[in-house]
Amino acid sequence: MSKNFIKIGISLLLILIFGAVLSAQTSAGPQPSEGEVRMRVKHLEQQVETMRTEMAALKELIDGNKRSAVTEAVKTESKTAETPKTETTKTVQPKKDLGVDLGTARLTPYGTIYFNAFGNSGGTNNADVPLFATPTGSGNVSASVRQTRLGMRLEGAKVGDARLSAVIEADFFGGFPSVGIGENFGVVRVRLANARLDWEKTSVTLGQDWMVFAPVNPVSLAAAAIPQMAGAGNNWARLPQVKIERKITPNIMWQGAILAPQTGDFTTNAAFFIQPTSGAASRLPFLQSRIAFTGKNWFGSKKAGAIGLSGHYGRSRVFTGTTNVRNDIESFGVAVDWNLLLATSLSLTGEAFFGKNLGGFQGGVFQSYNNDFAYRQGVASTAGGVRAIRTRGGWMQVGFTPPVLQNRLGIYGTIGIDDPDDHDLTSVSRRDWRARNLAFAGEAIYKFTPQFSLGLELRRFQTTYLFSRRQNANHVNVGASYSF
């Protein structure tokens, strides 16, 4: 820029000198010829043109410097506005995403680490996640991490007009190896493994997923691998299936599924090769359906809520006697489920059901059918073949979040009951059937962070047997979980 000013100054000085010389020559000496005048004029025109070019370049340079200065000022001001003052604002670290991109899709690992220390006052069918009291067994104290689960989730893929997602999830609740300290070597168990296609109002799921029938579960940090109140009114299962969901209206959802026939009588000594259960032997898959109403303004209360009605149908084929007499018995159930927010910090969830041959869902206190049924006539009895065990029950949980401790504390109270029909439990041979299972639970869960929680749960079982009568057991569980 300074060089251009020097050139302009020199040019102006030459013009002035030339003009002064020309004036002096005009006044002092003879008049120049016409050719000399033309040459001088041409020389002046060249100098003027040079000055115009240099002035244009100077103007462009000045405008460019102004624009750069303005832009730099704007950037500086923007940075100043965006950068918080270290004295008053802490820098927020962005949450790290564990996922990886696979084309247009994203694969994200997730999981929850569970630690549970527990104690039982008497015999139970299972030590770390008990479901009912037993006539035999003793109290115990131990700890376990086998409820820990790990999974992978795929999202963002497309198949035509449908969105494609998939999930695979497993825990370590699949049993124990036959070694001396095998209780700490939990075997991996498949929980979920499915792919899902979503359109605007319809979705299709293929693979292992939660069943459609009676799908709600209580909140519990102690019972994660097996839902709380299983065997005490909470029917549940994760089954291979083909499931269709259809949104009929913004508030009404219909679900229908064809599922693998799990009847709860799988051979316990099957180490690798699978043999058909009574459900698979029937050659009829399970059929289930559910219709649910959900809304953000439940009955005008301005609170969210959902209520559903579901049904189940299947069949078992049981062979008895030395001649393998074939017996076909039905499996069916009807359930109502609800999940209501009664107030800002008060929730009510639960299920109620009735049906028969529901041992595959741990209904009937794990009892599906009586293959030695007898008709009683006074003290005498008459063999009646195979009979499905009818049962009824349900569970209910109240959740409360007190307005203290930044709403991090959750308090839950739960009750559940499964009550098989005593008439279906009579048999020719003496069998100590479970006639009823009543369970109570109280739990407090404190969330230190959204990922880390600590909880204390107290549970009591009152299980009634035909001959052993009522058996009681208390379960205390201190649990911790960390999710990622």
FENBELHU-V301930 format. One record per residue. N is the residue number from 1. RES is the residue in one letter. PHI is phi in whole degrees, -180 to 180 (* if undefined). OMEGA is omega as a letter, one per 20 degrees, with the letter a starting at -180 (none if undefined). NEAR is the number of other C-alpha atoms within 10 Angstrom. Layout:
n=N res=RES phi=PHI omega=OMEGA near=NEAR
n=N res=RES phi=PHI omega=OMEGA near=NEAR
This chain:
n=1 res=M phi=* omega=r near=10
n=2 res=S phi=-66 omega=r near=7
n=3 res=K phi=-64 omega=r near=9
n=4 res=N phi=-65 omega=r near=13
n=5 res=F phi=-63 omega=r near=13
n=6 res=I phi=-65 omega=r near=11
n=7 res=K phi=-62 omega=r near=13
n=8 res=I phi=-64 omega=r near=17
n=9 res=G phi=-63 omega=r near=12
n=10 res=I phi=-64 omega=r near=12
n=11 res=S phi=-62 omega=r near=16
n=12 res=L phi=-62 omega=r near=15
n=13 res=L phi=-64 omega=r near=12
n=14 res=L phi=-64 omega=r near=13
n=15 res=I phi=-64 omega=r near=14
n=16 res=L phi=-64 omega=r near=12
n=17 res=I phi=-64 omega=r near=12
n=18 res=F phi=-63 omega=r near=14
n=19 res=G phi=-66 omega=r near=13
n=20 res=A phi=-65 omega=r near=12
n=21 res=V phi=-63 omega=r near=12
n=22 res=L phi=-63 omega=r near=14
n=23 res=S phi=-66 omega=a near=12
n=24 res=A phi=-65 omega=r near=11
n=25 res=Q phi=-65 omega=a near=13
n=26 res=T phi=-68 omega=a near=12
n=27 res=S phi=-86 omega=a near=10
n=28 res=A phi=-98 omega=a near=9
n=29 res=G phi=-116 omega=r near=9
n=30 res=P phi=-72 omega=a near=8
n=31 res=Q phi=-73 omega=r near=11
n=32 res=P phi=-68 omega=r near=11
n=33 res=S phi=-74 omega=a near=8
n=34 res=E phi=-66 omega=r near=8
n=35 res=G phi=-67 omega=r near=8
n=36 res=E phi=-65 omega=r near=11
n=37 res=V phi=-62 omega=r near=12
n=38 res=R phi=-63 omega=r near=11
n=39 res=M phi=-63 omega=r near=11
n=40 res=R phi=-66 omega=r near=12
n=41 res=V phi=-64 omega=r near=11
n=42 res=K phi=-63 omega=r near=12
n=43 res=H phi=-65 omega=r near=11
n=44 res=L phi=-64 omega=r near=15
n=45 res=E phi=-62 omega=r near=12
n=46 res=Q phi=-64 omega=r near=10
n=47 res=Q phi=-67 omega=r near=15
n=48 res=V phi=-64 omega=r near=15
n=49 res=E phi=-64 omega=r near=11
n=50 res=T phi=-63 omega=r near=13
n=51 res=M phi=-63 omega=r near=17
n=52 res=R phi=-63 omega=a near=12
n=53 res=T phi=-62 omega=a near=10
n=54 res=E phi=-69 omega=r near=16
n=55 res=M phi=-65 omega=r near=15
n=56 res=A phi=-64 omega=r near=11
n=57 res=A phi=-64 omega=r near=13
n=58 res=L phi=-64 omega=r near=18
n=59 res=K phi=-63 omega=a near=11
n=60 res=E phi=-63 omega=r near=12
n=61 res=L phi=-65 omega=a near=12
n=62 res=I phi=-65 omega=r near=12
n=63 res=D phi=-64 omega=r near=11
n=64 res=G phi=-63 omega=r near=12
n=65 res=N phi=-64 omega=r near=11
n=66 res=K phi=-65 omega=a near=12
n=67 res=R phi=-62 omega=r near=11
n=68 res=S phi=-62 omega=a near=11
n=69 res=A phi=-66 omega=r near=12
n=70 res=V phi=-66 omega=r near=12
n=71 res=T phi=-61 omega=r near=12
n=72 res=E phi=-64 omega=r near=12
n=73 res=A phi=-66 omega=r near=12
n=74 res=V phi=-64 omega=r near=12
n=75 res=K phi=-61 omega=a near=12
n=76 res=T phi=-63 omega=r near=11
n=77 res=E phi=-66 omega=r near=11
n=78 res=S phi=-65 omega=r near=11
n=79 res=K phi=-62 omega=r near=11
n=80 res=T phi=-65 omega=a near=11
n=81 res=A phi=-72 omega=a near=10
n=82 res=E phi=-81 omega=a near=8
n=83 res=T phi=-80 omega=a near=10
n=84 res=P phi=-71 omega=r near=12
n=85 res=K phi=-77 omega=a near=11
n=86 res=T phi=-65 omega=a near=8
n=87 res=E phi=-79 omega=a near=6
n=88 res=T phi=-119 omega=a near=7
n=89 res=T phi=-127 omega=r near=9
n=90 res=K phi=-87 omega=r near=9
n=91 res=T phi=-72 omega=a near=10
n=92 res=V phi=-90 omega=r near=6
n=93 res=Q phi=-80 omega=r near=6
n=94 res=P phi=-66 omega=a near=6
n=95 res=K phi=-70 omega=a near=6
n=96 res=K phi=-76 omega=r near=6
n=97 res=D phi=-99 omega=a near=9
n=98 res=L phi=-82 omega=a near=10
n=99 res=G phi=-74 omega=r near=14
n=100 res=V phi=-128 omega=r near=12
n=101 res=D phi=-85 omega=r near=12
n=102 res=L phi=-123 omega=a near=12
n=103 res=G phi=69 omega=r near=8
n=104 res=T phi=-84 omega=a near=9
n=105 res=A phi=-96 omega=r near=15
n=106 res=R phi=-133 omega=a near=15
n=107 res=L phi=-105 omega=a near=17
n=108 res=T phi=-124 omega=r near=16
n=109 res=P phi=-80 omega=r near=17
n=110 res=Y phi=-152 omega=r near=14
n=111 res=G phi=176 omega=r near=16
n=112 res=T phi=-139 omega=r near=18
n=113 res=I phi=-94 omega=a near=17
n=114 res=Y phi=-111 omega=r near=21
n=115 res=F phi=-126 omega=a near=21
n=116 res=N phi=-133 omega=r near=24
n=117 res=A phi=-105 omega=a near=17
n=118 res=F phi=-145 omega=r near=22
n=119 res=G phi=-149 omega=r near=18
n=120 res=N phi=-124 omega=a near=23
n=121 res=S phi=-82 omega=a near=17
n=122 res=G phi=-154 omega=a near=20
n=123 res=G phi=-70 omega=r near=21
n=124 res=T phi=-136 omega=a near=27
n=125 res=N phi=-69 omega=a near=14
n=126 res=N phi=-150 omega=a near=12
n=127 res=A phi=-80 omega=a near=19
n=128 res=D phi=-80 omega=r near=25
n=129 res=V phi=-129 omega=a near=22
n=130 res=P phi=-73 omega=a near=23
n=131 res=L phi=-122 omega=r near=28
n=132 res=F phi=-159 omega=r near=28
n=133 res=A phi=-82 omega=a near=29
n=134 res=T phi=-123 omega=r near=23
n=135 res=P phi=-69 omega=r near=19
n=136 res=T phi=-115 omega=a near=11
n=137 res=G phi=104 omega=a near=12
n=138 res=S phi=-134 omega=r near=12
n=139 res=G phi=-66 omega=a near=14
n=140 res=N phi=-159 omega=r near=15
n=141 res=V phi=-139 omega=r near=14
n=142 res=S phi=-166 omega=r near=12
n=143 res=A phi=-149 omega=a near=16
n=144 res=S phi=-155 omega=r near=19
n=145 res=V phi=-124 omega=a near=21
n=146 res=R phi=-76 omega=r near=24
n=147 res=Q phi=-83 omega=r near=25
n=148 res=T phi=-56 omega=a near=21
n=149 res=R phi=-128 omega=r near=23
n=150 res=L phi=-134 omega=a near=18
n=151 res=G phi=-156 omega=r near=18
n=152 res=M phi=-132 omega=a near=16
n=153 res=R phi=-127 omega=r near=17
n=154 res=L phi=-109 omega=a near=20
n=155 res=E phi=-141 omega=r near=18
n=156 res=G phi=98 omega=r near=15
n=157 res=A phi=-80 omega=a near=17
n=158 res=K phi=-132 omega=r near=14
n=159 res=V phi=-129 omega=a near=9
n=160 res=G phi=64 omega=r near=8
n=161 res=D phi=-90 omega=a near=10
n=162 res=A phi=-98 omega=r near=16
n=163 res=R phi=-87 omega=a near=16
n=164 res=L phi=-108 omega=r near=21
n=165 res=S phi=-137 omega=a near=20
n=166 res=A phi=-151 omega=r near=20
n=167 res=V phi=-147 omega=r near=20
n=168 res=I phi=-136 omega=a near=19
n=169 res=E phi=-143 omega=a near=19
n=170 res=A phi=-143 omega=r near=20
n=171 res=D phi=-131 omega=a near=24
n=172 res=F phi=-118 omega=a near=21
n=173 res=F phi=-106 omega=a near=20
n=174 res=G phi=-93 omega=r near=16
n=175 res=G phi=117 omega=a near=14
n=176 res=F phi=-138 omega=r near=15
n=177 res=P phi=-73 omega=a near=13
n=178 res=S phi=-86 omega=r near=9
n=179 res=V phi=-134 omega=a near=8
n=180 res=G phi=-60 omega=r near=7
n=181 res=I phi=-116 omega=a near=9
n=182 res=G phi=-64 omega=r near=12
n=183 res=E phi=-63 omega=r near=14
n=184 res=N phi=-101 omega=a near=14
n=185 res=F phi=-114 omega=a near=17
n=186 res=G phi=-53 omega=a near=19
n=187 res=V phi=-80 omega=a near=15
n=188 res=V phi=-65 omega=r near=15
n=189 res=R phi=-129 omega=r near=15
n=190 res=V phi=-72 omega=r near=16
n=191 res=R phi=-101 omega=a near=22
n=192 res=L phi=-129 omega=r near=20
n=193 res=A phi=-161 omega=a near=20
n=194 res=N phi=-152 omega=r near=17
n=195 res=A phi=-120 omega=a near=18
n=196 res=R phi=-136 omega=r near=19
n=197 res=L phi=-111 omega=a near=19
n=198 res=D phi=-121 omega=r near=17
n=199 res=W phi=-105 omega=a near=13
n=200 res=E phi=-62 omega=a near=10
n=201 res=K phi=-125 omega=a near=12
n=202 res=T phi=-131 omega=r near=16
n=203 res=S phi=-140 omega=r near=18
n=204 res=V phi=-130 omega=r near=19
n=205 res=T phi=-118 omega=r near=21
n=206 res=L phi=-125 omega=a near=17
n=207 res=G phi=131 omega=a near=20
n=208 res=Q phi=-90 omega=a near=24
n=209 res=D phi=-150 omega=r near=22
n=210 res=W phi=-62 omega=a near=17
n=211 res=M phi=-72 omega=a near=23
n=212 res=V phi=-76 omega=a near=26
n=213 res=F phi=-73 omega=r near=28
n=214 res=A phi=49 omega=a near=31
n=215 res=P phi=-89 omega=a near=20
n=216 res=V phi=-87 omega=r near=20
n=217 res=N phi=-131 omega=r near=22
n=218 res=P phi=-71 omega=r near=24
n=219 res=V phi=-82 omega=r near=21
n=220 res=S phi=-162 omega=r near=21
n=221 res=L phi=-92 omega=a near=25
n=222 res=A phi=-88 omega=a near=29
n=223 res=A phi=-117 omega=a near=21
n=224 res=A phi=-109 omega=a near=17
n=225 res=A phi=-72 omega=r near=20
n=226 res=I phi=-121 omega=a near=16
n=227 res=P phi=-58 omega=r near=21
n=228 res=Q phi=-60 omega=a near=27
n=229 res=M phi=71 omega=r near=33
n=230 res=A phi=-62 omega=a near=29
n=231 res=G phi=79 omega=r near=30
n=232 res=A phi=-135 omega=r near=31
n=233 res=G phi=108 omega=a near=31
n=234 res=N phi=-108 omega=r near=29
n=235 res=N phi=-79 omega=a near=32
n=236 res=W phi=-157 omega=r near=24
n=237 res=A phi=-174 omega=r near=21
n=238 res=R phi=-116 omega=a near=20
n=239 res=L phi=-127 omega=r near=21
n=240 res=P phi=-62 omega=a near=22
n=241 res=Q phi=-165 omega=r near=23
n=242 res=V phi=-119 omega=a near=18
n=243 res=K phi=-122 omega=r near=22
n=244 res=I phi=-118 omega=r near=18
n=245 res=E phi=-123 omega=a near=19
n=246 res=R phi=-136 omega=r near=17
n=247 res=K phi=-85 omega=a near=16
n=248 res=I phi=-76 omega=r near=12
n=249 res=T phi=-134 omega=r near=10
n=250 res=P phi=-57 omega=a near=10
n=251 res=N phi=-115 omega=a near=12
n=252 res=I phi=-119 omega=a near=16
n=253 res=M phi=-123 omega=r near=18
n=254 res=W phi=-113 omega=r near=19
n=255 res=Q phi=-130 omega=r near=20
n=256 res=G phi=-143 omega=a near=21
n=257 res=A phi=-149 omega=r near=24
n=258 res=I phi=-110 omega=a near=19
n=259 res=L phi=-124 omega=r near=23
n=260 res=A phi=-64 omega=a near=19
n=261 res=P phi=-80 omega=r near=27
n=262 res=Q phi=-95 omega=a near=25
n=263 res=T phi=-104 omega=r near=24
n=264 res=G phi=83 omega=r near=19
n=265 res=D phi=-119 omega=r near=17
n=266 res=F phi=-66 omega=a near=15
n=267 res=T phi=-65 omega=a near=11
n=268 res=T phi=-73 omega=a near=6
n=269 res=N phi=-95 omega=r near=6
n=270 res=A phi=-78 omega=a near=9
n=271 res=A phi=-87 omega=a near=7
n=272 res=F phi=-145 omega=a near=6
n=273 res=F phi=-78 omega=a near=5
n=274 res=I phi=-100 omega=r near=9
n=275 res=Q phi=-121 omega=a near=11
n=276 res=P phi=-66 omega=r near=14
n=277 res=T phi=-82 omega=r near=18
n=278 res=S phi=-65 omega=r near=22
n=279 res=G phi=-71 omega=r near=27
n=280 res=A phi=-65 omega=r near=18
n=281 res=A phi=-66 omega=r near=16
n=282 res=S phi=-73 omega=r near=19
n=283 res=R phi=63 omega=r near=14
n=284 res=L phi=-127 omega=r near=17
n=285 res=P phi=-72 omega=r near=18
n=286 res=F phi=-72 omega=r near=22
n=287 res=L phi=-123 omega=a near=20
n=288 res=Q phi=-139 omega=r near=23
n=289 res=S phi=-150 omega=r near=22
n=290 res=R phi=-151 omega=r near=22
n=291 res=I phi=-127 omega=a near=19
n=292 res=A phi=-135 omega=r near=18
n=293 res=F phi=-112 omega=r near=17
n=294 res=T phi=-128 omega=r near=18
n=295 res=G phi=-165 omega=r near=17
n=296 res=K phi=-88 omega=r near=14
n=297 res=N phi=-126 omega=a near=11
n=298 res=W phi=-68 omega=r near=16
n=299 res=F phi=52 omega=r near=10
n=300 res=G phi=77 omega=a near=9
n=301 res=S phi=-87 omega=a near=12
n=302 res=K phi=62 omega=r near=14
n=303 res=K phi=-120 omega=r near=15
n=304 res=A phi=-73 omega=r near=19
n=305 res=G phi=-170 omega=r near=21
n=306 res=A phi=-151 omega=r near=18
n=307 res=I phi=-143 omega=a near=18
n=308 res=G phi=-136 omega=r near=22
n=309 res=L phi=-126 omega=a near=20
n=310 res=S phi=-131 omega=r near=22
n=311 res=G phi=-138 omega=a near=20
n=312 res=H phi=-138 omega=r near=21
n=313 res=Y phi=-144 omega=r near=21
n=314 res=G phi=-159 omega=a near=24
n=315 res=R phi=-154 omega=r near=24
n=316 res=S phi=-119 omega=r near=26
n=317 res=R phi=-118 omega=a near=18
n=318 res=V phi=-117 omega=r near=19
n=319 res=F phi=-107 omega=a near=16
n=320 res=T phi=-129 omega=r near=13
n=321 res=G phi=77 omega=a near=8
n=322 res=T phi=-72 omega=r near=6
n=323 res=T phi=-99 omega=r near=7
n=324 res=N phi=53 omega=r near=9
n=325 res=V phi=-68 omega=a near=10
n=326 res=R phi=-86 omega=r near=12
n=327 res=N phi=-128 omega=r near=16
n=328 res=D phi=-103 omega=r near=17
n=329 res=I phi=-125 omega=a near=21
n=330 res=E phi=-85 omega=r near=18
n=331 res=S phi=-126 omega=r near=25
n=332 res=F phi=-148 omega=r near=19
n=333 res=G phi=-160 omega=r near=23
n=334 res=V phi=-130 omega=a near=20
n=335 res=A phi=-139 omega=r near=22
n=336 res=V phi=-116 omega=r near=21
n=337 res=D phi=-128 omega=a near=23
n=338 res=W phi=-146 omega=r near=22
n=339 res=N phi=-147 omega=a near=20
n=340 res=L phi=-121 omega=r near=19
n=341 res=L phi=-103 omega=a near=21
n=342 res=L phi=-75 omega=r near=17
n=343 res=A phi=-149 omega=a near=13
n=344 res=T phi=-57 omega=a near=13
n=345 res=S phi=-122 omega=a near=13
n=346 res=L phi=-131 omega=a near=16
n=347 res=S phi=-124 omega=r near=18
n=348 res=L phi=-138 omega=r near=20
n=349 res=T phi=-128 omega=r near=22
n=350 res=G phi=168 omega=r near=24
n=351 res=E phi=-147 omega=r near=26
n=352 res=A phi=-137 omega=a near=22
n=353 res=F phi=-150 omega=r near=23
n=354 res=F phi=-150 omega=a near=21
n=355 res=G phi=168 omega=r near=23
n=356 res=K phi=-152 omega=a near=25
n=357 res=N phi=54 omega=a near=30
n=358 res=L phi=-112 omega=a near=31
n=359 res=G phi=-62 omega=r near=23
n=360 res=G phi=-65 omega=r near=21
n=361 res=F phi=-106 omega=a near=24
n=362 res=Q phi=68 omega=r near=24
n=363 res=G phi=-79 omega=a near=33
n=364 res=G phi=65 omega=a near=33
n=365 res=V phi=53 omega=r near=28
n=366 res=F phi=68 omega=a near=20
n=367 res=Q phi=-124 omega=a near=27
n=368 res=S phi=-96 omega=a near=26
n=369 res=Y phi=-148 omega=r near=26
n=370 res=N phi=-105 omega=a near=19
n=371 res=N phi=-85 omega=r near=20
n=372 res=D phi=-135 omega=a near=18
n=373 res=F phi=-64 omega=r near=23
n=374 res=A phi=-136 omega=r near=22
n=375 res=Y phi=-87 omega=a near=16
n=376 res=R phi=-93 omega=r near=15
n=377 res=Q phi=-133 omega=a near=8
n=378 res=G phi=72 omega=r near=6
n=379 res=V phi=-89 omega=a near=5
n=380 res=A phi=-88 omega=r near=9
n=381 res=S phi=-140 omega=r near=15
n=382 res=T phi=-123 omega=a near=12
n=383 res=A phi=-60 omega=a near=15
n=384 res=G phi=-121 omega=r near=16
n=385 res=G phi=80 omega=a near=17
n=386 res=V phi=-99 omega=a near=22
n=387 res=R phi=-138 omega=r near=22
n=388 res=A phi=-68 omega=a near=23
n=389 res=I phi=-89 omega=r near=26
n=390 res=R phi=-79 omega=a near=25
n=391 res=T phi=-154 omega=r near=27
n=392 res=R phi=-156 omega=r near=22
n=393 res=G phi=161 omega=a near=25
n=394 res=G phi=160 omega=r near=26
n=395 res=W phi=-147 omega=r near=27
n=396 res=M phi=-149 omega=r near=22
n=397 res=Q phi=-129 omega=r near=22
n=398 res=V phi=-108 omega=r near=20
n=399 res=G phi=-115 omega=a near=21
n=400 res=F phi=-136 omega=r near=19
n=401 res=T phi=-114 omega=a near=19
n=402 res=P phi=-66 omega=a near=15
n=403 res=P phi=-76 omega=r near=11
n=404 res=V phi=-137 omega=r near=8
n=405 res=L phi=54 omega=r near=11
n=406 res=Q phi=57 omega=r near=9
n=407 res=N phi=58 omega=r near=13
n=408 res=R phi=-92 omega=a near=16
n=409 res=L phi=-99 omega=r near=19
n=410 res=G phi=-118 omega=a near=18
n=411 res=I phi=-118 omega=a near=19
n=412 res=Y phi=-131 omega=r near=21
n=413 res=G phi=-126 omega=a near=20
n=414 res=T phi=-135 omega=r near=23
n=415 res=I phi=-137 omega=r near=21
n=416 res=G phi=-147 omega=a near=25
n=417 res=I phi=-149 omega=r near=27
n=418 res=D phi=-128 omega=a near=32
n=419 res=D phi=-128 omega=r near=23
n=420 res=P phi=-64 omega=r near=26
n=421 res=D phi=-75 omega=a near=16
n=422 res=D phi=-62 omega=a near=15
n=423 res=H phi=-64 omega=a near=14
n=424 res=D phi=-87 omega=a near=20
n=425 res=L phi=-102 omega=r near=24
n=426 res=T phi=-79 omega=a near=22
n=427 res=S phi=-145 omega=a near=24
n=428 res=V phi=-64 omega=r near=17
n=429 res=S phi=-85 omega=a near=11
n=430 res=R phi=-77 omega=r near=10
n=431 res=R phi=-131 omega=a near=13
n=432 res=D phi=-89 omega=a near=16
n=433 res=W phi=-65 omega=r near=20
n=434 res=R phi=-83 omega=a near=26
n=435 res=A phi=-92 omega=r near=24
n=436 res=R phi=-168 omega=r near=26
n=437 res=N phi=-136 omega=a near=27
n=438 res=L phi=-116 omega=a near=24
n=439 res=A phi=-134 omega=r near=27
n=440 res=F phi=-125 omega=r near=19
n=441 res=A phi=-148 omega=r near=21
n=442 res=G phi=-131 omega=a near=17
n=443 res=E phi=-146 omega=r near=22
n=444 res=A phi=-125 omega=a near=20
n=445 res=I phi=-124 omega=r near=22
n=446 res=Y phi=-114 omega=r near=17
n=447 res=K phi=-94 omega=r near=18
n=448 res=F phi=-66 omega=r near=12
n=449 res=T phi=-139 omega=r near=9
n=450 res=P phi=-59 omega=a near=10
n=451 res=Q phi=-97 omega=a near=11
n=452 res=F phi=-113 omega=a near=15
n=453 res=S phi=-135 omega=r near=19
n=454 res=L phi=-132 omega=a near=18
n=455 res=G phi=-141 omega=r near=21
n=456 res=L phi=-128 omega=a near=21
n=457 res=E phi=-128 omega=r near=22
n=458 res=L phi=-117 omega=a near=18
n=459 res=R phi=-134 omega=r near=23
n=460 res=R phi=-130 omega=r near=22
n=461 res=F phi=-115 omega=r near=27
n=462 res=Q phi=-126 omega=a near=21
n=463 res=T phi=-108 omega=a near=27
n=464 res=T phi=-102 omega=r near=23
n=465 res=Y phi=-113 omega=a near=19
n=466 res=L phi=-62 omega=a near=16
n=467 res=F phi=-114 omega=r near=12
n=468 res=S phi=-80 omega=a near=14
n=469 res=R phi=62 omega=a near=14
n=470 res=R phi=-81 omega=r near=18
n=471 res=Q phi=-118 omega=a near=19
n=472 res=N phi=-114 omega=r near=19
n=473 res=A phi=-153 omega=r near=22
n=474 res=N phi=-110 omega=a near=22
n=475 res=H phi=-127 omega=r near=23
n=476 res=V phi=-117 omega=a near=21
n=477 res=N phi=-139 omega=r near=25
n=478 res=V phi=-106 omega=a near=20
n=479 res=G phi=-123 omega=r near=23
n=480 res=A phi=-138 omega=r near=22
n=481 res=S phi=-139 omega=r near=20
n=482 res=Y phi=-132 omega=a near=16
n=483 res=S phi=-108 omega=r near=15
n=484 res=F phi=-142 omega=none near=13
